Amino acid sequence: MIRTGARAASGSCRPHGRLRAAASAATTALLTLTALAALPQGTAHAADTLGAAAAEKGRYFGAAVAANHLGEAPYVSTLNTEFSSVTPENEMKWDAVEPSRGSFSFSRADQIVNHAQSRGMDVRGHTLVWHSQLPSWVSGLGATDLRSAMNNHITQVMTHYKGEIHSWDVVNEAFQDGSSGARRSSPFQDRLGDGFIEEAFRTARAADPNAKLCYNDYNTDGVNAKSNAVYAMVKDFKSRGVPIDCVGFQSHFNSNSPVPSDYRANLQRFADLGVDVQITELDIEGSGTAQATDYGNVVRACLAVSRCTGITVWGIPDKYSWRASGTPLLFDDNYNKKPAYHAVLSALGGSTEPGGPGTPGAGCTATYTTAEQWSGGYNGKVTITAGSSPISSWSVNVTLTAPQKVVSVWNGSPTWDSSGNVMTVKSGWNGTLAAGASTSFGFTVNGGTAPPPQVGACTAA
């Protein structure tokens, strides 16, 4: 499926190695200024986020990430706090990394990988061979040149990230929809035949022997003609020693394509072939209780299959989803946790606050206004509004740009990160709010008036 988002266009070279300190220095400096809440520390908080709760179940919980959002404080704060794995949304696709033959551009993908590594997150590589988002030069090649180009593309990209990618979607969406179970027409299928998938996997294994190699597709979530065809291919590959380690199930659901009743059984039958299964692009259109129930059922299905190693949701807030009008993700446009978030955390065995379960559906919004302003500073005001359920406490991050500094705070209890630029304000006497009710806190800033502070997502319990 075609995703929206920025793609790289300029060449880049960078040193290899796990730390890549020189290449990531600029990114680290930027993120130090703009972000952000640290990952929870200590066992008392171990199950308060999606990533931490999933880790307690031996799994990862990831998100698709777009490089052009990494300068947005609430986006990065939510990513850093909640997720343990990232998948570049578009930045590793063929048109992004090899826009012209033999000319590779990794800068945008590197930005995501560098950020993930700085936070100790795993990275899924997406994707090496796909019929969509191909530069025009690929489609114009004859069979011999196409085979050479495909193998070179796989080798160059995987070598660039060798040792840094947990799992690769080696081949993506190679089967038709419908009842035929046939292969999809593509330059690779049409000119190289059925053998191109096997060749891609063998090339990938040679490029990085330690990465997990996955086949990834959509509308294969239940037992049907398409999933049967993929199943037969995987069974054949395993019987002949073709290197395949995992199968990705995209799991894009809506009212016309709901979570199938045999979802768990389908995951299990693939796992029984001796491959891991991963939920790679999860999103579920809808809202409220119905959406929350579906999300919870998907998570429980994964947990019931021992070889289901992790879940990735295809985006963070609804507004950046490739189908935003369907509000399919776990966070709303303002990064508030939706009922679906609480259902997922509950299914993972987590809780929204240390020591006890959270309140499903509890949420709040935070909006900023400048109250008074003068030549060297200003008074800021943040209004907290409870969602559809009462809340008993709230917490909000406020990020400033140096040399701005907060010199006083009222109607809230502040703490600061090590940079002194990110202030976390928690409720005091004004934490208890009825559904829809509001309160506010204020602060005085010295050191200039621009840019205004960035207010992160409101967290409530």
ZIRADA-V625659 format. One record per residue. N is the residue number from 1. SS is DSSP state (~ for helix, > for strand, _ for the rest). BURIAL is I if it has 16 or more other ideal C-beta (glycine too) atoms within 10 Angstrom, else O. D_CENTER is the distance of its C-alpha to the mean C-alpha in whole Angstrom. Layout:
n	ss	burial	d_center
N	SS	BURIAL	D_CENTER
N	SS	BURIAL	D_CENTER
//
This chain:
n	ss	burial	d_center
1	_	O	16
2	_	O	17
3	_	I	14
4	_	O	14
5	_	I	14
6	_	O	15
7	_	I	17
8	_	I	19
9	_	O	22
10	_	O	24
11	_	O	25
12	_	I	24
13	_	O	25
14	_	O	24
15	_	O	25
16	_	O	23
17	_	O	23
18	_	O	21
19	_	O	21
20	_	I	22
21	~	O	23
22	~	O	25
23	~	I	22
24	~	I	20
25	~	O	23
26	~	O	22
27	~	I	18
28	~	O	19
29	~	O	22
30	~	O	20
31	~	I	18
32	~	I	21
33	~	I	22
34	~	I	19
35	_	I	17
36	_	I	17
37	_	I	17
38	_	O	17
39	_	I	16
40	_	I	18
41	_	O	21
42	_	O	24
43	~	O	24
44	~	O	25
45	~	O	22
46	_	O	20
47	_	I	19
48	_	I	18
49	_	I	14
50	~	I	12
51	~	I	11
52	~	I	15
53	~	I	16
54	~	I	14
55	~	I	16
56	~	O	19
57	_	I	19
58	_	O	18
59	_	I	14
60	>	I	11
61	>	I	8
62	>	I	5
63	>	I	1
64	>	I	3
65	>	I	5
66	_	I	9
67	~	I	11
68	~	I	14
69	~	I	12
70	_	I	12
71	_	O	16
72	_	I	15
73	~	I	16
74	~	I	14
75	~	I	11
76	~	I	11
77	~	I	13
78	~	I	10
79	~	I	8
80	~	I	10
81	~	I	12
82	~	I	10
83	_	I	7
84	_	I	9
85	>	I	7
86	>	I	5
87	>	I	6
88	>	I	8
89	_	I	8
90	_	I	12
91	_	I	13
92	_	I	14
93	_	I	16
94	~	I	20
95	~	I	20
96	~	I	18
97	~	I	20
98	_	I	23
99	_	I	24
100	>	O	28
101	_	O	29
102	_	O	29
103	>	O	28
104	_	I	24
105	_	I	22
106	_	I	19
107	~	I	19
108	~	I	16
109	~	I	14
110	~	I	16
111	~	I	14
112	~	I	11
113	~	I	12
114	~	I	15
115	~	I	12
116	~	I	11
117	~	I	14
118	~	I	16
119	_	I	14
120	_	O	14
121	_	I	11
122	>	I	11
123	>	I	10
124	>	I	10
125	>	I	12
126	>	I	12
127	>	I	15
128	>	I	18
129	>	I	21
130	>	I	20
131	_	I	23
132	_	O	21
133	_	I	20
134	_	I	23
135	_	I	25
136	~	O	28
137	~	O	30
138	~	I	28
139	~	O	30
140	_	O	33
141	_	I	34
142	_	O	36
143	~	O	36
144	~	O	37
145	~	O	35
146	~	I	32
147	~	I	32
148	~	O	32
149	~	I	29
150	~	I	27
151	~	I	28
152	~	O	28
153	~	I	24
154	~	I	23
155	~	I	25
156	~	O	24
157	~	I	21
158	~	I	20
159	~	O	23
160	~	I	21
161	_	I	19
162	_	O	21
163	_	O	20
164	_	I	17
165	_	I	14
166	_	I	14
167	>	I	14
168	>	I	15
169	>	I	15
170	>	I	18
171	>	I	20
172	>	I	18
173	_	I	20
174	_	I	23
175	>	I	25
176	_	I	26
177	_	O	26
178	_	O	29
179	_	O	32
180	_	O	32
181	_	I	30
182	_	O	31
183	>	I	29
184	_	O	27
185	_	O	29
186	_	I	28
187	~	I	29
188	~	I	28
189	~	I	30
190	~	O	33
191	~	I	34
192	~	I	33
193	_	O	33
194	_	O	32
195	~	O	32
196	~	I	29
197	~	I	26
198	~	I	28
199	~	I	29
200	~	I	25
201	~	I	25
202	~	I	28
203	~	I	27
204	~	I	23
205	~	I	25
206	~	O	28
207	~	I	25
208	_	I	23
209	_	O	25
210	_	O	22
211	_	I	19
212	>	I	18
213	>	I	19
214	>	I	17
215	>	I	19
216	>	I	16
217	>	I	17
218	_	I	17
219	_	I	20
220	_	I	21
221	_	I	20
222	_	I	23
223	_	I	27
224	_	I	28
225	~	I	29
226	~	I	26
227	~	I	25
228	~	O	28
229	~	I	28
230	~	I	25
231	~	I	26
232	~	O	30
233	~	I	28
234	~	I	26
235	~	I	29
236	~	O	31
237	~	I	29
238	~	O	29
239	~	O	33
240	~	O	34
241	_	O	32
242	_	I	29
243	_	I	26
244	_	I	23
245	_	I	21
246	>	I	19
247	>	I	18
248	>	I	15
249	>	I	15
250	_	I	13
251	_	I	14
252	>	I	14
253	>	I	17
254	>	O	19
255	_	O	23
256	_	O	24
257	>	O	22
258	_	I	22
259	_	I	20
260	_	I	23
261	_	O	26
262	_	I	26
263	~	I	22
264	~	I	22
265	~	O	25
266	~	I	24
267	~	I	21
268	~	I	24
269	~	I	26
270	~	I	24
271	~	I	23
272	_	O	27
273	_	I	27
274	_	O	26
275	_	I	23
276	>	I	19
277	>	I	17
278	>	I	14
279	>	I	12
280	>	I	9
281	>	I	9
282	>	I	10
283	>	I	11
284	>	I	15
285	_	I	17
286	_	I	19
287	_	I	20
288	~	O	22
289	~	O	23
290	~	O	22
291	~	I	19
292	~	I	18
293	~	I	21
294	~	I	19
295	~	I	16
296	~	I	18
297	~	I	20
298	~	I	17
299	~	I	16
300	~	I	19
301	~	I	20
302	~	I	17
303	~	I	19
304	~	O	22
305	_	I	22
306	_	O	22
307	_	I	20
308	>	I	17
309	>	I	15
310	>	I	12
311	>	I	9
312	>	I	6
313	>	I	6
314	_	I	6
315	_	I	5
316	_	I	6
317	>	I	10
318	~	I	12
319	~	O	14
320	~	I	11
321	_	I	11
322	_	I	13
323	_	I	15
324	~	O	15
325	~	O	19
326	~	I	18
327	_	I	16
328	_	I	13
329	_	I	11
330	_	I	11
331	>	I	12
332	_	I	15
333	_	O	16
334	_	I	17
335	_	I	14
336	_	I	16
337	>	I	15
338	_	I	16
339	~	I	19
340	~	I	16
341	~	I	14
342	~	I	17
343	~	I	18
344	~	I	15
345	~	I	16
346	~	I	19
347	~	I	19
348	_	I	17
349	_	O	20
350	_	I	19
351	_	I	21
352	_	I	20
353	>	I	23
354	_	O	24
355	_	O	27
356	>	O	27
357	_	O	25
358	_	I	23
359	_	I	24
360	_	I	22
361	_	I	22
362	_	I	23
363	_	I	21
364	>	I	23
365	>	I	22
366	>	I	23
367	>	O	25
368	>	O	27
369	>	O	30
370	>	O	33
371	>	O	36
372	>	O	38
373	>	O	38
374	>	O	41
375	_	O	41
376	_	O	39
377	>	I	37
378	>	I	36
379	>	I	35
380	>	I	32
381	>	I	31
382	>	I	28
383	>	O	29
384	>	I	27
385	>	I	27
386	>	I	27
387	_	I	25
388	_	O	27
389	_	I	28
390	_	O	29
391	>	I	28
392	_	O	30
393	_	I	28
394	>	I	25
395	>	I	23
396	>	I	22
397	>	I	21
398	>	I	23
399	>	I	22
400	_	I	25
401	_	O	26
402	_	O	29
403	_	O	32
404	_	I	31
405	>	I	32
406	>	I	32
407	>	O	36
408	>	O	36
409	>	I	34
410	>	O	36
411	_	I	35
412	_	I	32
413	>	O	31
414	>	O	29
415	>	O	28
416	>	O	27
417	_	I	24
418	_	O	26
419	_	O	26
420	_	O	28
421	_	I	26
422	>	I	23
423	>	I	25
424	>	I	24
425	>	I	26
426	>	O	27
427	_	I	30
428	_	O	33
429	_	O	36
430	_	O	34
431	_	I	31
432	_	O	32
433	>	I	32
434	_	O	33
435	_	O	30
436	_	O	30
437	_	O	32
438	>	O	31
439	>	I	32
440	>	I	32
441	>	I	32
442	>	I	33
443	>	I	33
444	>	I	35
445	>	I	34
446	>	O	36
447	_	O	36
448	_	I	35
449	_	O	34
450	_	O	31
451	_	O	28
452	_	I	28
453	_	I	25
454	>	I	22
455	>	I	21
456	>	I	18
457	>	I	17
458	>	I	20
459	>	I	20
460	>	I	22
461	_	I	24
//
